[in-house]
């Protein structure tokens, strides 16, 4: 029997879940969809779901062994570095096949004003000391990193309302769930007088609207490069994952 653990949370993960149901499940094949639990109302999936972390590499190895997992597909966000590293180590430790479903990174186009930085600290360093109005399009996990530039104003777009006080004193918060469109993002940036955009190079079409809007408005984008991970098999589409499952 084959059983897939799909580490999800992205649009591509949801696409793969549907592909597994339509083209792979049955005849002794099973799959489970795992959410990290950072979103309060994750999108429902057509597969059995689990929510929350595993407890590091050891916990993931125990889960893989206990549940009889034969294949792991890492379809987490390109910046979910710790989960991806844990999956690599756990699969190596259990001998279970692993692939990543990874969207291509964005590439600058004519008219873009991108400032490439290695990490969050680099993004902070690239911002002015004060007086800027920054669309901080990085989610809620790394906001405290920007506290050293607290004299800028930050626009945050979050999926869930913040439960605790934000670590940045000068903020505007918009609660919304993507995908977004360039017209809406252009209007949002104009309304808030945005002078800089900070973004992770997540790739994909669901979050690209802010880049198109910044290009149209002539706003510089501080682009955070993806983390470097150990070598692993990579698929770029649900179809490639299905082919990998049949051959792994």
Secondary structure, DSSP 8 states (H G I E B T S, - for coil): -EEEEEE--SHHHHHHHHHHHHHT-SSSEEEEEEE-S-STT----SSEEEES---HHHHHHHHHHHHT--EEEE-S-TT-HHHHHHHHHHHHHHT-EEEEE--------TT--EEEESSHHHHHHHS-SEEEEEEEES-STTGGGGGGGTEEEEEEEESS--SS--S-SSEEEEE--S---HHHHHHHHHHTT--EEEEE---SSTTTHHHHHHHHHT-EEEEE--------EEESSHHHHHHHHHH-
